[in-house]
Each structure stands twice: as structure tokens, then as C-alpha cells.
Amino acid sequence: MTRVMFFAALATGLAGAALARDSLSIADAPTSGPVTLSGSVDRIVDEDTFVLADASGTIPVYIGPHAMPVTVDMAVTVTGAIDDDLPRELYANQLVLPGDRVIEVGGAYD
């Protein structure tokens, strides 16, 4: 599945439960589709990817063509979709940072 097709499908699916902010553990997250995960930033991989960690594991989070809004050890809730390709990666649409600061991310994923 191309990234463009993936996010066209995601845009339709996000109108439902993923926006409810019911966060799952990383280990319990589905293998694909919309999801909300909470944890802390384990490390910054590059200019558009960080690794989210909770007690159950880690997952890379891709934020698209945006400036990195998080720092290591920052608590964050991420809403987006897990790609069905391997390795498993979360493509973020929204980040909620400390102080309930909401950052819209995502966009041109092709």
C-alpha cells in the first residue's frame, strides 16, 4: 500500500474511535489502522521520526514534513495510524504534548 493510499483510507477511518483519545498500550495496538498511543519520547531518530515508549514496548512515530515538536523523555499522546508494512510504524496526525498542547502533523506522506 502506498503512503498516499494509506492516508486516504486513514482520513476516512479517523472520524471514529481513534479521535476519542482512548489510548492503548504499544503492545496492544493493532497491526494496522487508526490508533491513539501514549508514552514518552525514547529517542529522536531524525528530523521527522521519534520513538515512542511505554511500559509494554516502543514504536517509531513518523510526523511528516514538520519541525520536530518533541524532546527526549517528553510525555506525548499520538493519534494516527499504524502502517500495515514492516517494520511497524505509527504515522501521526496529531500529538498532544504536556499542558494539553495539540500539534497537528502528518500531511504529504508520499
C-alpha distances in whole Angstrom, upper triangle without the diagonal:
4,7,8,6,6,10,11,10,12,15,16,16,18,21,22,23,21,23,26,26,27,26,24,25,22,23,23,20,17,14,12,12,15,18,21,23,26,28,29,28,28,27,26,24,23,24,20,20,22,23,24,26,28,30,28,25,23,20,19,18,16,18,17,20,23,26,26,28,28,31,31,32,32,31,28,26,22,20,16,13,12,9,8,8,12,14,14,14,15,14,17,18,22,24,28,30,34,36,33,32,29,26,24,21,17,17,15,12,11
4,5,5,6,9,10,11,12,14,16,17,18,21,23,24,21,23,27,26,27,26,26,26,24,25,25,21,19,16,14,14,16,19,22,23,26,28,29,27,28,26,25,22,22,21,18,18,21,22,23,26,28,31,29,26,24,20,18,17,15,17,15,17,20,23,24,26,27,29,30,32,31,30,27,25,22,20,16,14,13,10,10,10,13,15,15,14,15,13,16,17,21,23,27,29,33,35,32,31,27,25,22,19,15,14,12,9,7
4,5,5,6,9,10,10,12,15,15,16,19,21,22,19,21,24,24,25,24,23,24,22,23,23,20,18,16,13,13,14,17,19,20,23,25,26,24,25,24,22,20,19,18,15,15,18,20,21,24,26,29,27,25,22,18,16,14,12,13,11,14,17,20,20,22,23,26,27,29,27,27,24,22,18,17,13,11,11,9,10,10,13,14,14,12,12,10,12,13,17,20,23,25,29,31,29,27,24,21,18,15,11,10,9,6,5
4,5,5,6,9,10,11,13,14,15,18,20,22,19,21,24,24,26,25,25,27,24,26,26,22,20,19,15,14,15,18,21,22,25,27,28,26,28,27,24,23,21,20,17,18,21,22,23,27,29,32,30,28,25,21,19,17,14,15,12,14,17,21,22,23,25,28,29,31,29,29,25,24,20,18,14,13,14,12,13,14,17,18,17,15,15,12,14,14,18,21,24,27,30,32,29,27,24,21,18,15,11,10,8,6,6
4,6,5,6,9,10,11,13,14,17,19,20,19,20,24,24,25,25,25,26,24,26,25,21,19,17,14,12,14,17,20,22,26,28,29,28,29,29,27,25,24,23,20,20,23,24,25,27,29,32,30,28,25,22,20,19,16,17,15,18,20,24,25,26,27,30,31,33,31,30,27,25,21,18,15,13,13,11,12,13,17,18,17,16,15,13,15,15,19,22,25,28,32,34,31,29,26,23,20,18,14,12,11,10,9
4,6,5,6,9,10,11,12,15,16,18,16,18,21,21,22,21,21,22,20,22,21,17,15,14,10,9,11,14,17,19,22,24,26,25,26,26,24,22,22,22,18,18,20,21,21,24,25,28,26,24,22,18,17,15,14,15,14,17,19,22,22,24,25,27,28,29,28,27,23,21,17,15,11,9,10,8,9,11,14,15,14,13,12,10,12,13,16,19,22,25,29,31,28,27,23,21,18,16,12,12,12,9,10
4,5,5,6,9,9,10,13,15,16,14,15,19,19,21,20,21,22,21,23,22,18,16,15,12,10,10,13,16,18,21,23,25,24,25,25,23,22,21,20,17,17,19,20,20,24,25,28,26,25,22,19,17,15,13,13,12,14,17,20,20,21,23,26,27,28,26,25,22,19,16,13,10,8,10,9,12,13,17,17,15,13,12,9,10,10,13,17,20,23,27,28,25,24,20,18,15,13,9,9,9,8,9
4,5,5,7,9,10,12,15,17,15,16,20,21,22,23,23,25,24,26,24,21,19,18,14,12,12,16,18,21,24,26,28,27,29,29,27,26,25,24,20,21,23,24,24,27,28,31,30,28,26,22,21,18,16,16,15,17,19,23,24,24,26,29,31,32,30,28,25,22,19,16,12,11,14,12,14,16,19,21,19,17,15,13,14,12,16,19,22,26,29,31,27,26,22,20,17,15,12,11,11,10,11
4,6,5,6,9,11,13,15,14,15,18,19,20,21,21,23,22,23,22,18,16,15,11,9,10,13,17,19,23,26,27,27,29,29,27,26,26,25,22,22,23,24,24,26,27,30,28,26,25,21,20,18,17,17,17,20,21,25,25,26,27,30,31,32,30,28,24,22,18,15,12,10,12,11,12,15,18,20,17,16,15,13,14,13,16,20,23,26,29,31,27,27,23,21,18,17,14,13,14,13,14
4,5,5,6,9,11,12,10,12,15,16,17,17,18,20,19,21,19,16,14,14,10,7,7,10,13,16,19,22,24,24,26,26,25,24,24,23,19,19,21,21,20,23,24,27,25,24,22,18,18,15,15,15,15,18,19,22,22,22,23,27,28,28,26,24,21,18,14,11,8,7,10,10,12,15,18,18,16,14,12,10,11,10,13,16,19,22,26,27,24,23,19,18,15,14,11,12,13,12,14
4,6,6,7,10,12,11,11,15,16,18,19,20,22,22,24,22,19,17,18,14,11,9,12,14,18,21,24,25,25,28,28,26,26,25,24,20,20,22,23,22,25,26,29,28,27,24,21,20,17,16,15,15,18,19,22,22,22,24,27,29,29,27,25,21,19,15,12,10,10,13,13,16,18,21,22,19,17,14,12,12,10,12,16,19,22,26,26,23,22,18,17,14,13,11,11,13,13,15
4,6,6,9,12,11,12,15,17,18,20,20,23,23,25,23,19,17,18,14,11,10,13,16,19,22,26,28,28,30,31,29,29,29,27,24,24,25,26,25,27,28,31,29,28,26,23,23,20,19,19,19,21,22,26,26,26,27,30,32,32,30,28,24,21,18,14,12,12,14,15,16,19,23,24,21,19,17,15,15,13,15,19,21,25,28,29,25,25,21,20,17,17,15,14,16,16,18
4,5,6,8,8,10,12,14,15,16,17,20,20,21,19,16,14,15,12,8,7,10,13,16,20,23,25,26,28,29,28,28,28,27,23,23,24,24,22,25,25,27,25,25,24,21,21,19,18,18,19,22,23,26,25,25,26,29,30,30,28,25,22,18,16,12,10,9,12,13,15,18,21,22,19,17,15,14,14,12,14,18,20,23,26,27,24,24,20,20,17,17,15,16,18,17,19
4,5,7,6,6,10,11,13,14,16,19,18,21,19,15,14,16,13,9,6,9,10,14,17,20,23,23,26,27,26,26,26,25,21,21,22,22,20,23,23,26,24,24,22,20,20,17,17,16,17,20,20,23,23,22,23,26,27,27,25,22,19,15,13,9,8,9,12,14,16,19,22,22,19,17,14,12,11,9,11,14,16,20,23,24,20,20,16,16,14,14,13,14,17,16,19
4,7,8,7,9,12,14,16,18,21,21,24,21,18,17,19,16,12,10,12,13,17,19,23,25,26,29,30,29,30,30,28,25,24,25,25,24,26,26,28,27,27,26,23,23,21,20,19,20,23,23,26,26,24,25,29,30,30,27,25,21,18,15,12,11,12,16,18,19,23,25,26,23,21,18,16,15,12,13,16,18,21,24,24,21,21,17,18,15,16,16,16,19,19,22
4,6,6,8,11,11,14,15,19,20,21,19,16,15,18,15,12,9,10,12,15,18,22,25,26,29,30,30,30,31,30,26,25,26,25,23,25,24,26,25,25,25,23,23,21,21,21,22,25,25,28,27,26,26,29,30,30,27,24,21,17,15,12,12,12,15,18,19,23,25,25,22,21,18,17,16,14,15,17,18,22,24,25,21,22,19,19,17,18,18,19,22,22,24
4,5,5,8,8,10,12,15,17,18,16,13,13,16,14,11,8,8,9,13,15,19,22,24,26,28,28,29,30,29,26,24,24,23,21,22,21,23,22,23,22,20,22,20,21,20,22,26,25,27,26,25,25,28,28,27,25,22,19,15,14,10,11,12,14,17,19,22,24,24,21,19,16,16,15,14,14,16,16,20,22,23,19,21,18,19,18,19,19,20,23,22,25
4,5,6,7,8,10,14,14,17,14,11,12,14,12,9,6,5,6,10,12,16,19,20,23,24,24,25,26,25,22,21,20,20,17,19,18,21,20,20,19,17,18,16,17,17,19,22,22,24,23,21,21,24,25,24,22,19,15,12,10,7,8,9,12,15,17,20,22,21,18,16,13,13,12,11,11,13,13,17,20,21,17,18,15,16,15,15,15,17,20,19,23
4,5,8,10,13,16,17,19,17,15,15,18,16,13,9,8,8,11,13,17,19,21,24,25,25,26,27,26,22,21,21,21,19,20,20,23,22,22,21,19,20,17,18,17,19,22,21,23,22,20,21,24,25,24,21,18,15,11,10,7,9,11,14,17,20,23,24,24,21,19,15,14,12,10,9,11,12,16,18,18,15,16,13,14,13,14,15,17,20,20,23
4,6,9,12,15,17,19,17,15,16,19,18,15,11,10,8,11,13,17,20,22,25,27,27,28,29,28,25,24,23,23,20,21,20,22,21,22,22,21,22,19,21,20,22,25,24,26,24,22,22,25,26,24,22,18,16,12,12,9,12,14,17,20,22,25,27,26,22,21,17,17,15,14,12,13,13,16,18,18,15,16,14,16,16,17,18,21,24,24,27
4,6,9,12,14,17,15,13,15,18,17,15,11,9,6,8,9,13,16,18,21,23,24,25,26,26,23,21,20,19,16,17,16,18,18,19,19,18,19,17,19,18,21,24,22,23,22,19,19,22,22,21,18,15,12,8,9,8,11,13,15,19,21,24,25,24,21,19,15,16,13,13,11,11,10,13,15,15,12,14,12,14,14,16,17,20,24,23,26
4,7,10,13,15,12,11,13,17,16,14,11,9,6,8,9,13,16,19,21,24,25,26,28,28,25,23,21,20,16,17,15,17,16,18,18,18,19,18,20,20,23,26,25,26,24,22,21,23,23,21,19,16,13,10,11,10,12,14,15,19,21,24,25,24,20,19,16,17,15,15,14,14,13,16,17,18,15,17,16,18,18,19,20,23,26,25,28
4,7,9,12,10,9,12,15,15,14,11,8,5,5,6,10,13,16,18,20,22,23,25,25,22,20,18,16,13,13,11,13,13,14,14,14,16,15,18,18,21,25,23,24,22,20,19,20,20,18,17,13,11,8,9,9,11,13,14,17,19,22,22,21,18,16,13,15,14,15,13,12,12,14,16,17,15,17,16,17,17,18,19,22,25,24,27
4,6,8,6,6,9,12,13,13,11,8,6,5,7,10,14,16,17,20,22,23,25,26,23,20,18,16,13,12,10,11,10,12,12,13,15,15,18,19,22,26,25,26,23,22,20,22,21,19,18,15,13,10,11,11,12,13,12,16,17,20,20,19,15,15,13,15,15,16,15,15,15,17,18,21,18,20,19,20,20,20,20,24,26,24,27
4,5,5,6,10,13,14,15,14,10,9,6,7,8,12,14,15,18,20,21,24,25,22,19,17,14,11,9,7,8,6,8,10,11,14,14,18,19,23,26,25,26,23,22,20,21,19,17,17,14,13,11,12,13,14,14,13,17,18,20,19,18,14,14,13,16,16,18,17,16,16,17,19,21,20,21,20,21,22,21,22,25,27,25,28
4,5,5,9,10,12,13,13,10,9,7,8,9,11,13,13,16,18,18,21,22,20,16,14,11,9,8,7,8,6,6,7,7,11,11,15,17,20,24,23,24,21,21,18,19,18,16,16,14,13,11,11,12,13,12,11,14,15,16,15,14,11,11,10,14,14,17,17,16,16,18,19,22,21,22,21,21,21,20,20,23,25,22,25
4,6,8,10,13,15,15,12,12,10,12,12,15,16,16,18,20,20,23,25,23,19,17,14,12,10,9,9,5,6,8,9,13,15,18,20,23,27,27,28,25,24,22,23,21,19,20,18,17,15,15,16,16,15,12,15,15,17,15,14,11,13,13,16,17,20,20,19,20,21,23,26,24,26,24,24,25,23,23,26,28,25,27
4,6,9,12,13,13,10,11,10,12,13,16,18,18,21,23,23,26,27,24,21,19,17,14,13,11,11,8,10,11,12,15,16,19,21,24,28,28,29,26,26,24,25,23,22,21,19,17,15,15,15,15,14,12,15,15,17,17,16,13,14,13,17,17,20,20,19,20,22,24,26,24,26,24,24,24,24,23,26,28,25,28
4,7,8,9,9,7,8,8,11,13,16,17,18,20,21,21,24,25,21,19,17,15,13,13,12,13,10,11,11,10,13,13,16,18,21,24,25,26,24,23,22,23,22,21,21,18,16,13,12,12,12,10,8,12,12,14,14,14,10,11,10,13,14,16,17,17,18,20,22,25,23,24,22,22,21,20,19,22,24,21,24
4,5,7,8,8,10,11,14,16,19,20,21,22,23,23,25,26,23,20,19,17,16,16,15,17,14,14,14,12,14,15,17,19,21,25,26,27,25,25,24,26,25,24,24,21,19,16,14,13,12,9,8,10,9,12,13,13,10,11,11,13,15,17,18,19,20,23,25,28,25,26,24,23,22,21,20,22,23,21,23
4,7,10,10,13,13,16,18,20,21,21,22,23,21,23,25,21,19,19,17,16,17,17,18,15,14,14,11,13,14,16,19,20,24,25,27,25,26,25,26,25,25,25,23,21,18,16,15,13,9,7,8,6,9,10,10,7,9,10,13,15,17,19,20,22,24,27,30,27,28,25,24,23,21,19,21,22,19,21
4,7,9,12,13,17,19,21,21,22,23,23,22,23,24,20,18,19,17,17,18,19,20,18,16,15,13,14,14,14,17,18,22,23,25,24,25,24,26,26,26,25,23,20,18,15,13,10,7,5,5,5,8,10,11,8,9,9,10,13,15,17,19,21,24,27,29,26,26,23,22,21,19,17,18,19,16,18
4,7,10,12,16,19,21,21,23,24,23,23,24,24,20,19,19,18,17,19,19,22,19,18,17,14,15,14,14,16,17,21,22,24,23,24,23,26,26,26,25,23,19,16,13,11,8,5,5,7,8,11,14,14,11,11,9,10,11,12,15,17,19,22,25,27,24,24,21,20,18,17,15,16,18,15,18
4,7,10,14,17,19,20,22,23,23,23,23,23,19,18,18,18,16,18,18,21,19,18,17,14,15,13,14,15,16,20,20,23,22,21,21,24,24,24,23,20,17,13,11,8,6,4,7,9,11,14,16,17,13,12,9,9,10,10,12,14,16,19,22,24,21,21,18,17,15,15,13,15,18,16,18
4,6,10,13,16,17,19,21,21,21,23,23,19,17,17,16,13,15,15,17,16,15,14,12,14,12,14,14,17,20,20,22,21,20,19,22,22,21,20,17,14,10,8,6,6,6,7,11,13,16,17,17,13,12,9,10,9,10,11,12,14,17,19,21,18,19,16,16,15,15,14,17,19,18,21
4,7,10,13,15,17,19,19,20,22,22,19,17,16,15,12,13,13,15,15,15,14,12,14,12,14,14,17,20,20,21,19,18,17,19,19,18,16,14,10,7,6,4,7,8,10,13,16,18,19,18,15,13,10,11,9,10,9,10,10,13,16,18,15,16,14,14,14,14,14,18,20,19,22
4,7,10,12,14,16,17,18,20,21,18,15,13,12,9,9,9,12,11,11,10,10,12,10,13,14,17,21,20,20,18,17,15,17,17,15,14,11,8,6,5,7,9,10,10,14,16,18,18,17,14,12,9,11,10,12,11,10,10,12,15,17,15,16,14,15,15,15,16,19,22,20,23
4,7,10,12,15,16,18,20,21,18,16,13,12,8,8,7,10,11,11,11,11,13,11,15,15,19,22,20,20,17,15,13,15,14,12,11,8,6,4,6,9,12,13,14,17,20,22,21,19,16,14,12,14,12,14,12,10,9,10,12,14,13,14,14,14,16,16,17,21,24,22,26
4,7,9,12,14,16,19,20,18,15,12,10,6,5,5,8,10,10,9,10,12,11,15,16,19,22,20,20,17,15,12,13,11,9,8,6,6,7,9,12,14,16,16,19,21,22,21,19,17,15,13,15,14,16,14,11,11,11,11,15,14,15,15,16,18,18,19,23,25,24,27
4,6,9,11,14,17,17,16,14,10,8,6,5,7,10,12,11,10,11,12,11,15,15,19,21,19,18,14,13,10,9,8,5,5,4,6,8,10,14,16,18,18,20,23,24,22,20,18,16,14,16,15,17,15,12,11,10,11,14,14,15,16,16,18,17,19,23,25,24,27
4,6,7,10,13,14,13,10,7,6,5,6,9,12,14,12,9,10,10,10,12,13,17,18,17,15,12,11,7,7,5,5,5,7,7,10,11,15,16,18,17,19,22,22,21,18,17,14,13,15,14,16,15,12,12,11,12,16,16,16,16,15,17,16,18,21,23,22,25
4,7,10,13,15,14,11,7,5,6,6,9,12,13,10,8,9,10,11,14,15,18,20,19,18,14,14,10,9,6,6,8,10,11,13,14,17,18,19,18,20,23,22,20,17,16,14,14,17,16,19,18,15,16,15,16,19,20,19,20,19,21,19,20,24,25,23,26
4,6,9,12,12,9,6,5,8,9,13,15,16,13,10,11,9,10,13,14,17,18,17,15,12,13,10,8,5,8,10,12,13,15,15,18,19,20,19,20,23,22,20,17,16,14,15,16,16,19,18,16,17,16,17,21,21,20,20,19,20,18,19,22,23,21,24
4,6,8,8,6,4,6,9,12,15,18,19,16,13,12,9,10,11,11,14,15,14,12,9,11,8,7,7,10,11,13,13,16,15,18,18,19,18,19,22,21,20,17,17,14,14,15,15,18,17,15,17,15,17,21,21,19,19,17,18,16,17,20,20,19,21
4,7,8,5,5,7,11,13,17,20,20,16,13,11,8,9,10,11,13,14,14,13,10,13,12,11,11,14,15,17,16,18,16,19,18,19,18,18,20,19,17,14,15,13,14,14,15,18,18,17,19,18,21,24,24,22,21,19,20,17,17,19,19,17,19
4,6,5,7,10,13,16,20,23,23,20,16,14,11,11,10,11,11,11,11,10,9,12,12,12,12,16,16,18,17,19,17,20,19,20,19,19,22,20,19,16,17,14,15,14,15,18,18,17,20,19,22,25,24,22,21,18,19,16,15,17,17,16,17
4,6,8,12,15,18,22,25,25,22,18,16,13,11,9,9,9,8,8,7,6,10,11,12,13,17,16,19,17,19,17,19,18,19,19,19,23,21,21,19,19,15,15,14,14,16,17,16,19,18,21,23,23,20,19,16,16,13,13,15,15,14,16
4,7,11,13,17,20,24,23,20,17,14,10,8,6,5,6,7,7,7,6,10,11,12,14,17,16,17,15,16,14,16,15,16,16,16,19,18,18,16,16,12,12,10,10,13,14,13,16,16,20,22,21,19,17,14,14,10,10,12,12,11,14
4,7,10,13,17,20,20,17,13,10,7,5,4,6,8,10,10,10,8,11,10,11,12,15,14,16,14,15,12,14,13,14,14,14,17,16,16,13,13,10,10,9,10,13,14,13,16,16,19,22,21,19,18,15,15,12,11,14,14,12,15
4,6,10,13,17,17,14,10,8,6,5,7,8,11,13,12,12,8,10,8,9,9,11,11,12,11,13,11,14,14,15,14,15,19,18,17,14,13,10,10,11,11,14,14,12,14,14,17,20,19,18,17,15,16,13,13,17,18,16,19
4,7,10,13,13,10,6,6,4,6,9,11,14,16,16,15,12,13,11,11,9,10,11,12,11,12,11,14,14,15,13,15,18,17,15,13,12,9,10,12,12,15,15,13,15,15,17,21,20,19,18,17,18,16,16,19,20,18,21
4,7,11,11,8,5,5,6,7,10,12,15,18,17,17,13,13,11,11,10,9,10,9,8,9,9,12,13,14,13,15,18,18,17,14,12,10,9,12,11,15,14,11,13,13,15,18,17,17,17,16,17,16,16,20,21,19,22
4,7,8,6,4,7,9,10,14,16,19,22,21,20,17,16,13,13,11,9,10,10,10,11,11,14,16,16,15,17,20,20,18,16,14,13,12,15,15,18,17,14,15,15,16,19,19,19,19,19,20,19,20,23,25,23,26
4,5,6,7,9,12,13,17,18,22,25,24,23,20,19,16,15,13,11,12,10,10,11,12,15,17,17,16,19,21,22,20,18,16,15,14,17,17,19,18,16,15,15,16,19,19,20,20,20,22,21,22,26,28,26,29
4,6,9,12,15,17,20,22,26,29,27,27,23,23,19,19,16,13,15,13,14,14,16,18,20,20,19,22,23,24,22,20,18,18,17,21,20,23,22,19,19,19,19,22,22,23,23,24,26,25,26,29,31,29,32
4,7,10,14,16,19,22,25,28,28,28,24,24,21,20,18,16,17,15,15,15,16,18,19,18,16,19,20,21,19,17,15,15,16,19,19,22,22,20,20,20,21,24,23,25,24,25,26,25,25,28,30,28,30
4,7,11,13,17,19,22,26,25,25,22,22,19,18,16,15,16,15,15,15,15,17,18,17,15,17,18,18,16,14,12,13,13,17,18,21,20,19,20,20,21,24,24,24,24,24,24,23,23,26,28,25,28
4,7,10,13,16,19,22,21,22,18,19,16,16,13,13,14,14,13,13,13,15,15,15,13,15,16,16,14,12,10,10,11,14,15,18,18,16,18,18,20,23,22,23,22,21,22,20,20,23,24,22,24
4,6,10,13,16,19,19,19,16,17,15,16,14,14,15,14,13,13,11,13,12,12,10,11,13,13,12,9,7,6,7,10,12,15,16,15,17,17,20,23,22,22,20,19,19,17,17,20,21,18,20
4,7,10,12,15,16,16,14,15,13,14,13,14,15,15,13,13,11,13,12,12,10,11,13,13,11,9,8,5,6,9,10,14,15,14,16,17,20,23,22,21,19,18,17,15,14,17,18,15,18
4,6,9,13,13,13,11,12,11,13,13,14,14,14,11,11,8,10,9,10,9,11,14,14,13,12,10,6,5,6,6,10,11,10,13,14,17,21,19,18,16,14,14,11,11,14,15,13,16
4,6,9,10,12,10,12,12,14,15,17,16,16,14,13,10,11,9,10,10,10,14,14,14,12,11,7,6,5,6,9,11,11,15,16,19,22,20,19,16,13,12,9,8,11,11,9,12
4,7,7,9,8,9,11,13,15,17,15,16,13,13,10,11,9,11,12,13,17,17,17,16,14,11,9,6,5,7,9,9,13,14,17,20,18,16,13,10,9,6,5,8,10,9,13
4,6,9,10,12,14,16,18,21,19,19,17,16,13,13,12,13,14,14,17,17,18,17,16,12,11,8,8,9,11,12,16,17,21,23,21,18,16,12,10,7,5,6,7,6,9
4,7,9,12,14,17,19,22,20,21,19,19,16,16,15,16,18,17,21,20,21,20,19,16,15,12,11,12,13,14,18,18,22,24,22,19,17,13,11,8,7,7,7,8,11
4,6,8,11,14,17,20,18,19,16,17,15,16,15,17,19,19,23,22,23,22,21,17,15,13,11,11,12,12,15,15,19,20,19,16,14,10,9,7,8,9,10,11,14
4,6,9,12,15,18,16,17,16,17,16,17,17,20,21,22,25,25,25,23,22,19,17,15,13,14,13,13,15,14,17,19,19,15,14,11,11,9,11,13,14,15,17
4,6,8,11,14,12,14,13,15,14,16,16,18,19,20,24,24,23,21,20,17,15,14,12,13,13,11,13,12,15,17,17,14,14,11,12,10,12,14,16,16,19
4,7,11,13,10,12,10,12,12,15,16,19,20,22,25,25,25,23,22,18,16,15,12,13,11,9,10,9,11,14,13,11,10,8,10,10,13,15,17,18,21
4,7,9,7,9,8,11,11,15,16,19,19,21,25,25,24,22,21,17,15,15,13,14,12,9,10,8,10,13,13,11,12,10,13,12,15,18,20,20,23
4,6,6,9,10,13,14,18,19,21,22,24,27,27,25,23,22,19,17,18,16,18,16,13,13,10,11,15,16,14,15,14,17,16,18,21,23,22,25
4,6,9,10,14,15,19,20,22,22,23,26,26,24,22,21,18,17,19,17,20,18,15,15,12,13,17,18,17,18,17,19,18,20,23,25,24,27
4,6,9,13,15,18,20,22,22,24,27,27,26,23,21,19,18,20,18,20,18,15,14,11,11,15,16,16,18,17,20,20,22,25,27,26,29
4,6,10,12,16,18,21,21,24,27,27,26,24,22,19,17,18,16,18,15,12,11,8,8,11,13,12,14,14,17,17,19,23,25,25,28
4,7,10,14,16,19,19,23,25,26,26,23,21,18,16,18,15,17,14,10,9,6,6,10,11,11,13,13,16,17,19,23,25,25,28
4,6,10,13,16,16,20,23,24,23,21,19,16,13,14,12,13,10,7,6,5,7,10,9,10,10,11,13,13,16,19,22,21,25
4,7,10,13,14,18,21,22,22,21,18,15,12,13,10,11,8,6,5,7,9,12,10,10,9,10,12,13,15,18,21,20,24
4,6,9,11,14,17,19,19,18,15,12,9,9,6,8,6,5,7,9,12,15,12,12,10,10,10,10,11,15,18,17,20
4,7,10,13,16,18,19,19,15,12,9,8,6,6,5,6,8,12,15,17,14,14,11,10,10,10,10,14,17,16,19
4,7,10,13,15,17,16,13,10,7,5,4,5,7,9,12,15,18,20,17,17,13,12,10,9,9,11,14,13,16
4,6,9,12,14,14,10,8,6,5,7,8,10,12,15,18,21,24,21,20,17,16,14,12,10,13,14,12,15
4,6,9,10,10,7,6,4,6,9,11,13,15,17,20,23,25,23,23,20,18,17,15,13,15,16,13,16
4,5,8,9,6,6,6,7,10,13,16,17,20,23,26,29,26,25,22,21,19,16,13,15,15,12,13
4,7,9,7,8,10,11,14,16,19,21,24,26,29,32,29,29,26,24,22,20,17,18,18,15,15
4,6,6,8,11,12,15,18,21,22,25,27,30,33,31,30,28,25,24,21,18,19,18,14,15
3,5,8,11,13,16,20,22,23,26,27,30,33,31,31,28,26,25,22,19,21,20,16,17
4,6,10,12,16,19,21,21,24,25,28,32,30,29,27,25,24,21,19,21,20,16,17
4,7,10,13,16,18,19,21,23,26,29,27,26,24,23,21,19,17,19,19,16,17
4,6,9,13,15,15,18,20,23,26,24,23,21,19,18,15,13,16,16,13,15
4,6,9,11,12,15,17,20,23,20,20,17,16,15,12,11,14,15,12,15
4,7,9,11,14,17,20,23,20,19,16,14,12,9,7,10,11,9,12
4,6,7,11,13,17,19,17,15,12,10,9,6,6,9,12,10,14
4,7,10,13,17,18,16,14,11,9,6,5,5,8,11,11,15
4,7,10,13,15,12,10,7,6,5,5,8,11,14,14,18
4,6,10,12,9,8,6,5,6,7,10,13,17,17,20
4,7,8,6,6,5,6,9,11,14,17,20,20,24
4,6,6,5,6,8,11,13,16,19,22,22,26
4,5,6,9,11,15,16,20,23,26,26,30
4,5,9,12,15,18,21,24,27,28,32
4,6,10,13,15,19,22,25,26,29
4,7,10,13,16,19,23,23,27
4,7,10,13,16,19,20,24
4,6,10,13,16,17,21
4,7,9,13,14,18
4,7,10,11,14
4,7,7,11
4,6,9
4,6
4
